[in-house]
Amino acid sequence: MSEEKYVPKSKFAEWLDSRLPLLSLSHHLKSYPTPKNLNYWWTFGGILTFCLITQIVTGIILAMHYVAHTEHAFASIEHIMRDVNYGWLMRYVHSNGASMFFLAVYIHIFRGLYFGSYKAPREMIWITGLIIYLLMMATAFMGYVLPWGQMSFWGATVITNLFSAIPFVGDSITNWLWGGFSVDNPTLNRFYSLHYLLPFLIFGLVILHIWSLHIPGNNNPVGIDVKKSRNETMPFHPYMVMKDLLALLTFLLLFFGFVFFLPDFLGHPDNYIQADPLVTPAHIVPEWYLLPFYAILRAIPSKLGGVIFMFASIFLLIGLPWLDSSKVRSATFRPIYRKFFWALVVTVILLGYLGAKPPEGIYLILARIATAYYFIHFLILLPLLGRYEKTDPLPTSISDPVLDKPGVMDKFKEMAGKYEGENVGTFK
C-alpha cells in the first residue's frame, strides 16, 4: 500500500499548505506506509517519545521550585516533596521517568542489534539515535547531581575528575566543568543550566531521527525490503497507532508501579543525606543505567586507559554498520550470530551488576573478562561472521514466513471452501 497524496479540501487549507505544510505533514504521518509484519518490539519508538515529553514537562515544573545553590538545593528538593502541590508526584515521575527512559532505549537499541536496523540504507537513523543516547547520558548524569545529596556530590567529583586524565587539555576541561578548582556552587549552576537545555536539543534530534526514518522506511523482523506491489504495507494510522497505544499502556503499568509503590527503589539511600565534602561514602556508584560503562572504566588498571575504553565502548557502536559485514540483516536467519547476540546481552547485564560492586577480587576479574568480550564481539566476531557464517535462506517477501508455516495454507484453503458457498469473502 503506497502513501496517498494529500489533497486540500478547502481554500484555507490550500493556502496554508502552500505556505506552511502542517496539514500535509499530518496526513503523511497518518498514511505513512509501514510493513505489516511489525511486532511489539517496534513500539518502543513511541514509548521513548512519550518518556521524553514526560521528562520535559515534569522538568519544567520542578525547575520552577528548585534552587540551584549548594546551600539551598537539598532543602528545595524537600520543599518540592512536602510543600508544593503534587510536587512529590512530579519528582517521582521525573526521577523514575529517567530510569524508564533508559530501560526503553536499551530495549530499542538491542532490538536494532538483533534485527539489523543499523544496516544500509539506515545508517543515519542508527547514528542519530546514538547521538540522542549520548546526550541522554549527559543529561541524566547532570540531573543526578542536582539533588545535592552525598552520591550526587561524590558522583560528580569522580566522573568529572576523569577528564583530568586526558593529556594536555584534561585539567582545563575539568576546571571548566567545575567552574573553579573543585565541585562547588559554580558546578551546580552549570549542570543545572545544561540539564535544562539538553532535553530540548534531544527533542530536536528526535525529529531529525524520525525524519531520517521516513526516508528509507521501517526495517522489519524479516529484515528484507517490502514490496509495495504485493501490498505488504499498511497505513501508520490506525493500525500501528493502536499497537503503540496498547504497548504504551502496558509500559505505564510498570512505570507507575515504581512511581506509586517503589518510588525510591532505583535510587541510592546515600542521596538522601545532604552533600558533605568531608565525608566520603563507602562506595560511590552512578545510576543503574550507567553502571555497564562504569564497570568498563574500573576494569582497566590505568586511569587514562579506563577513560579511553569507556568512551570507546560507546563510540564503537557508531561504526557498527561498517563493522558488521553480513549482507543479512535479521538475526532470525543468522543462527551463529544469534547465539553471540544473546551472549552480548548477558555480558552487558553482567557489566551492569559488576559496576555496582567494589572493583576488587572476583568482581574485578569478571569485569575484565566481560569488557574483553564486549570489544571482541564488535571488533572481531562481527566482521568474521559476516564473511564465514552460513545463513538460512531468506524468504522472497515478508509474507512468506507466515504463509510457509506448516498447515497455514491448508487452513486458508479450508476456510475458503467453508465460506465459498456463503459468498462471504474471497481469499487471494
C-alpha positions as CSV (number, residue, x, y, z in Angstrom):
1,M,0.0,0.0,0.0
2,S,1.6,3.3,-1.1
3,E,1.2,6.6,0.7
4,E,-1.8,8.6,-0.5
5,K,-1.0,12.2,-1.6
6,Y,-2.6,15.0,0.5
7,V,-5.3,17.0,-1.3
8,P,-6.5,20.2,0.5
9,K,-10.3,20.2,0.9
10,S,-10.8,24.0,1.3
11,K,-9.3,27.2,0.1
12,F,-7.9,27.9,3.5
13,A,-6.2,24.5,3.7
14,E,-4.8,25.0,0.3
15,W,-3.5,28.5,1.2
16,L,-1.9,27.2,4.5
17,D,-0.4,24.1,3.0
18,S,1.3,26.1,0.3
19,R,3.0,28.3,2.9
20,L,3.3,26.0,6.0
21,P,2.7,22.3,5.1
22,L,1.5,21.2,8.5
23,L,-1.7,19.6,7.1
24,S,0.2,17.6,4.5
25,L,2.8,16.6,7.2
26,S,-0.1,15.4,9.4
27,H,-1.5,13.4,6.5
28,H,1.9,11.9,5.8
29,L,2.2,10.7,9.4
30,K,-1.2,9.1,9.3
31,S,-0.9,7.4,6.0
32,Y,2.8,6.6,6.2
33,P,3.2,3.1,4.9
34,T,4.6,0.6,7.5
35,P,5.5,-3.1,7.0
36,K,2.5,-5.2,8.0
37,N,4.7,-7.7,9.9
38,L,6.0,-5.2,12.6
39,N,5.7,-6.7,16.1
40,Y,5.7,-5.1,19.5
41,W,9.4,-4.6,19.6
42,W,8.8,-1.8,17.1
43,T,6.5,0.1,19.6
44,F,9.4,1.4,21.8
45,G,10.0,4.4,19.5
46,G,6.6,5.7,20.5
47,I,7.2,4.8,24.2
48,L,10.5,6.8,24.1
49,T,8.8,9.8,22.6
50,F,6.3,9.7,25.5
51,C,9.1,9.4,28.0
52,L,10.9,12.4,26.6
53,I,7.8,14.6,26.6
54,T,7.1,13.5,30.2
55,Q,10.6,14.3,31.3
56,I,10.5,17.8,29.7
57,V,7.1,18.7,31.2
58,T,7.8,17.4,34.7
59,G,11.3,19.0,34.5
60,I,9.9,22.4,33.7
61,I,7.5,22.2,36.6
62,L,10.3,21.1,39.0
63,A,12.6,23.9,37.7
64,M,10.0,26.5,39.0
65,H,10.7,25.4,42.6
66,Y,14.3,24.2,42.5
67,V,17.1,26.4,43.8
68,A,20.5,25.8,42.1
69,H,22.7,26.7,45.1
70,T,24.8,24.4,47.2
71,E,23.2,25.8,50.5
72,H,19.6,25.5,49.3
73,A,19.4,22.7,46.6
74,F,18.9,19.9,49.1
75,A,16.3,21.9,51.0
76,S,14.5,22.9,47.8
77,I,14.0,19.2,47.0
78,E,12.4,18.7,50.4
79,H,10.3,21.7,49.8
80,I,9.1,20.3,46.5
81,M,8.3,16.9,48.1
82,R,6.5,18.4,51.2
83,D,5.0,21.8,50.3
84,V,4.4,22.0,46.6
85,N,1.0,20.7,45.5
86,Y,1.7,17.3,43.9
87,G,5.4,18.1,44.0
88,W,6.1,14.6,45.2
89,L,4.3,13.2,42.2
90,M,6.3,15.4,39.8
91,R,9.6,14.5,41.4
92,Y,8.9,10.8,41.5
93,V,7.6,10.8,37.8
94,H,10.7,12.7,36.8
95,S,13.3,10.6,38.7
96,N,11.7,7.2,37.9
97,G,11.0,8.5,34.4
98,A,14.7,8.7,33.7
99,S,15.1,5.0,34.6
100,M,12.1,4.1,32.4
101,F,13.5,6.2,29.6
102,F,16.8,4.3,29.7
103,L,15.0,0.9,30.0
104,A,13.1,1.7,26.9
105,V,16.1,2.9,25.0
106,Y,18.2,-0.2,25.9
107,I,15.4,-2.4,24.5
108,H,15.2,-0.2,21.4
109,I,18.9,-0.5,20.8
110,F,19.1,-4.2,21.3
111,R,16.1,-4.6,19.0
112,G,18.1,-2.8,16.4
113,L,21.1,-5.0,17.0
114,Y,19.0,-8.2,16.7
115,F,17.1,-7.2,13.6
116,G,20.0,-5.4,11.9
117,S,18.2,-2.0,11.8
118,Y,21.6,-0.2,11.6
119,K,22.4,-1.7,8.2
120,A,22.2,0.1,4.8
121,P,20.3,2.2,4.0
122,R,19.5,3.1,7.6
123,E,22.9,4.1,8.9
124,M,21.9,7.7,9.6
125,I,18.9,6.5,11.6
126,W,21.3,4.5,13.8
127,I,23.9,7.3,14.1
128,T,21.3,10.0,15.1
129,G,19.8,7.5,17.6
130,L,23.2,7.0,19.2
131,I,23.8,10.8,19.4
132,I,20.5,11.1,21.2
133,Y,21.6,8.3,23.6
134,L,24.9,10.1,24.4
135,L,23.0,13.3,25.1
136,M,20.6,11.3,27.3
137,M,23.6,10.0,29.4
138,A,25.0,13.5,29.8
139,T,21.6,14.9,30.8
140,A,20.9,12.1,33.2
141,F,24.3,12.5,34.9
142,M,23.8,16.2,35.4
143,G,20.3,15.7,36.7
144,Y,21.7,13.1,39.2
145,V,23.9,15.9,40.7
146,L,21.1,18.4,41.2
147,P,19.6,17.0,44.5
148,W,23.0,17.7,46.0
149,G,23.0,14.6,48.2
150,Q,26.1,12.6,49.1
151,M,26.0,10.4,46.0
152,S,25.3,13.5,43.8
153,F,28.3,15.3,45.1
154,W,30.8,12.5,45.1
155,G,29.5,11.1,41.8
156,A,30.1,14.5,40.2
157,T,33.6,14.6,41.8
158,V,34.6,11.2,40.5
159,I,33.2,11.5,37.0
160,T,34.4,15.0,36.3
161,N,37.9,14.0,37.6
162,L,38.1,11.5,34.8
163,F,38.6,14.3,32.2
164,S,41.8,15.3,34.0
165,A,43.4,12.1,32.6
166,I,43.2,13.5,29.1
167,P,46.7,14.7,28.1
168,F,47.4,18.4,27.7
169,V,43.7,19.6,27.9
170,G,42.4,17.4,30.7
171,D,42.9,19.9,33.6
172,S,41.4,22.8,31.6
173,I,38.3,20.7,30.7
174,T,37.9,19.7,34.4
175,N,38.3,23.2,35.7
176,W,35.8,24.5,33.1
177,L,33.2,21.8,34.2
178,W,33.8,22.7,37.8
179,G,33.8,26.5,37.2
180,G,36.7,26.6,39.7
181,F,39.1,24.2,41.4
182,S,36.6,21.8,42.9
183,V,33.0,20.7,42.7
184,D,31.1,23.6,44.2
185,N,28.3,26.1,43.6
186,P,29.5,27.1,40.0
187,T,29.5,23.4,39.1
188,L,25.9,23.0,40.3
189,N,24.8,26.1,38.4
190,R,26.4,24.8,35.2
191,F,24.9,21.4,35.5
192,Y,21.5,22.8,36.2
193,S,21.7,25.0,33.1
194,L,22.8,22.2,30.8
195,H,20.3,19.7,32.4
196,Y,17.5,22.1,31.5
197,L,18.8,22.9,28.0
198,L,19.8,19.4,26.7
199,P,16.3,17.8,26.6
200,F,15.2,20.4,24.1
201,L,18.3,19.6,22.0
202,I,17.3,15.9,22.3
203,F,13.8,16.7,21.2
204,G,15.1,18.4,18.0
205,L,17.3,15.4,17.3
206,V,14.3,13.1,17.8
207,I,12.6,15.0,15.0
208,L,15.7,14.5,12.8
209,H,15.8,10.8,13.8
210,I,12.1,10.3,12.7
211,W,12.8,12.3,9.5
212,S,15.7,10.1,8.7
213,L,13.5,7.0,9.4
214,H,10.8,8.2,6.9
215,I,13.3,8.3,4.0
216,P,14.2,4.6,3.7
217,G,11.2,3.4,5.8
218,N,11.0,0.9,8.6
219,N,13.0,-2.2,8.9
220,N,11.0,-5.3,9.8
221,P,11.5,-8.6,11.7
222,V,12.4,-10.5,8.5
223,G,15.0,-7.9,7.5
224,I,14.1,-7.7,3.8
225,D,12.7,-4.8,1.8
226,V,8.9,-4.7,1.5
227,K,7.3,-5.0,-1.9
228,K,4.6,-2.3,-2.4
229,S,3.4,-4.2,-5.4
230,R,2.4,-7.1,-3.1
231,N,0.5,-4.9,-0.7
232,E,3.0,-5.6,2.2
233,T,2.5,-2.2,3.9
234,M,-0.4,-0.6,5.8
235,P,-1.1,3.0,7.0
236,F,0.5,4.0,10.2
237,H,-2.9,5.2,11.4
238,P,-4.9,3.5,12.8
239,Y,-3.1,0.1,12.7
240,M,0.3,1.0,14.3
241,V,-1.2,3.8,16.4
242,M,-3.4,1.3,18.2
243,K,-0.5,-1.1,18.6
244,D,1.7,1.7,20.0
245,L,-1.1,2.8,22.4
246,L,-1.5,-0.8,23.8
247,A,2.2,-1.1,24.3
248,L,2.4,2.3,26.0
249,L,-0.4,1.4,28.4
250,T,1.3,-1.8,29.3
251,F,4.6,0.1,29.8
252,L,2.8,2.7,32.0
253,L,1.8,-0.2,34.4
254,L,5.5,-0.7,35.1
255,F,6.2,3.0,35.1
256,F,3.6,3.9,37.6
257,G,4.2,0.8,39.6
258,F,7.5,2.3,40.5
259,V,6.1,5.8,40.9
260,F,3.4,4.8,43.4
261,F,4.7,1.7,45.1
262,L,8.6,1.7,44.8
263,P,9.5,5.4,44.2
264,D,12.9,5.1,45.8
265,F,13.8,1.6,44.7
266,L,16.1,2.7,41.8
267,G,17.8,5.5,43.8
268,H,20.7,5.3,46.3
269,P,20.0,5.8,50.0
270,D,23.1,8.0,50.4
271,N,21.5,10.6,48.2
272,Y,19.0,11.4,51.0
273,I,21.9,12.7,53.0
274,Q,23.0,16.3,52.2
275,A,26.3,16.6,50.4
276,D,29.3,16.8,52.7
277,P,32.8,17.3,51.1
278,L,34.4,16.0,54.3
279,V,32.6,12.6,54.4
280,T,33.3,10.1,51.5
281,P,30.6,7.4,51.0
282,A,31.9,3.8,51.4
283,H,31.0,3.0,47.7
284,I,30.4,5.6,45.0
285,V,28.2,4.4,42.2
286,P,26.2,6.2,39.4
287,E,22.6,5.4,38.5
288,W,21.9,1.9,37.3
289,Y,21.7,2.8,33.6
290,L,25.4,4.0,33.6
291,L,26.8,1.0,35.5
292,P,28.0,-1.1,32.5
293,F,30.2,1.8,31.4
294,Y,31.3,2.4,34.9
295,A,32.4,-1.3,35.2
296,I,34.4,-0.9,31.9
297,L,36.1,2.2,33.3
298,R,37.2,0.5,36.5
299,A,38.2,-2.8,34.8
300,I,41.2,-1.0,33.1
301,P,44.2,-0.6,35.5
302,S,45.2,2.8,34.0
303,K,43.1,5.9,34.6
304,L,43.6,7.2,31.1
305,G,43.1,3.7,29.7
306,G,39.8,3.4,31.6
307,V,38.5,6.7,30.2
308,I,39.5,5.7,26.6
309,F,37.9,2.3,26.9
310,M,34.8,3.7,28.5
311,F,34.2,6.2,25.7
312,A,35.3,3.7,23.0
313,S,32.6,1.3,24.2
314,I,30.0,3.9,23.3
315,F,31.6,5.4,20.1
316,L,32.3,1.9,18.9
317,L,28.5,1.5,18.2
318,I,28.6,4.3,15.7
319,G,30.8,2.3,13.4
320,L,28.6,-0.8,13.7
321,P,27.0,-0.5,10.2
322,W,30.5,-0.9,8.8
323,L,31.9,-3.4,11.3
324,D,29.0,-5.9,10.6
325,S,29.9,-7.2,7.1
326,S,26.9,-9.6,6.8
327,K,24.5,-9.0,3.9
328,V,21.7,-10.5,6.0
329,R,20.0,-8.0,8.4
330,S,17.8,-10.1,10.8
331,A,19.3,-12.5,13.3
332,T,16.3,-14.7,12.6
333,F,18.3,-16.0,9.6
334,R,21.7,-15.9,11.2
335,P,22.0,-18.9,13.6
336,I,25.5,-18.3,14.8
337,Y,25.2,-14.6,15.2
338,R,22.0,-15.2,17.2
339,K,24.0,-17.1,19.9
340,F,26.6,-14.3,20.1
341,F,23.9,-11.7,20.3
342,W,22.5,-13.3,23.5
343,A,26.0,-13.6,24.8
344,L,26.3,-9.8,24.4
345,V,23.1,-9.2,26.2
346,V,24.3,-11.3,29.1
347,T,27.6,-9.5,29.1
348,V,26.0,-6.1,29.3
349,I,23.8,-7.2,32.1
350,L,26.8,-8.7,33.9
351,L,28.7,-5.4,33.5
352,G,25.8,-3.5,35.0
353,Y,25.9,-5.9,38.0
354,L,29.7,-5.6,38.4
355,G,29.5,-1.8,38.1
356,A,27.6,-1.7,41.4
357,K,30.2,-3.9,43.2
358,P,33.6,-2.9,44.6
359,P,36.4,-3.2,42.0
360,E,38.2,-5.9,43.7
361,G,38.6,-9.7,43.8
362,I,36.3,-11.8,41.6
363,Y,34.3,-8.7,40.7
364,L,37.3,-7.1,39.0
365,I,38.3,-10.3,37.2
366,L,34.8,-10.8,35.8
367,A,34.6,-7.1,34.8
368,R,37.8,-7.5,32.8
369,I,36.5,-10.7,31.1
370,A,33.2,-9.1,30.2
371,T,35.0,-5.9,28.9
372,A,37.2,-8.1,26.7
373,Y,34.2,-9.9,25.3
374,Y,32.3,-6.7,24.6
375,F,35.1,-5.4,22.4
376,I,35.8,-8.8,20.8
377,H,32.2,-9.1,19.9
378,F,32.2,-5.9,17.8
379,L,35.7,-5.7,16.6
380,I,36.4,-9.4,15.8
381,L,33.3,-11.6,15.8
382,L,31.0,-9.4,13.7
383,P,33.5,-8.8,10.8
384,L,34.4,-12.6,10.8
385,L,30.7,-13.8,11.0
386,G,29.8,-11.6,8.0
387,R,32.3,-13.4,5.9
388,Y,32.1,-17.0,7.1
389,E,28.7,-17.5,8.7
390,K,26.3,-19.7,6.7
391,T,22.9,-18.0,6.9
392,D,19.5,-19.6,6.5
393,P,17.7,-18.9,3.2
394,L,15.9,-15.6,3.1
395,P,12.2,-15.5,2.1
396,T,11.2,-13.7,-1.1
397,S,8.7,-11.5,0.8
398,I,7.7,-10.6,4.3
399,S,4.6,-12.7,3.9
400,D,6.4,-15.9,3.2
401,P,7.5,-16.7,6.8
402,V,3.8,-16.7,7.7
403,L,2.4,-18.5,4.7
404,D,5.1,-21.1,4.6
405,K,4.4,-22.4,8.1
406,P,3.1,-26.0,8.1
407,G,-0.7,-26.1,7.8
408,V,-1.2,-22.4,7.2
409,M,-2.1,-22.7,3.5
410,D,-4.3,-25.8,4.2
411,K,-6.1,-23.7,6.9
412,F,-6.7,-20.9,4.3
413,K,-8.0,-23.4,1.7
414,E,-10.3,-25.0,4.3
415,M,-11.7,-21.6,5.3
416,A,-12.1,-20.6,1.7
417,G,-14.0,-23.7,1.0
418,K,-16.2,-23.2,4.0
419,Y,-17.2,-19.7,3.0
420,E,-17.3,-20.2,-0.7
421,G,-21.0,-21.3,-0.7
422,E,-22.0,-18.5,1.6
423,N,-20.3,-15.9,-0.6
424,V,-18.9,-14.1,2.4
425,G,-15.5,-13.2,1.0
426,T,-12.7,-14.1,-1.3
427,F,-9.3,-15.4,-0.4
428,K,-6.5,-14.3,-2.7
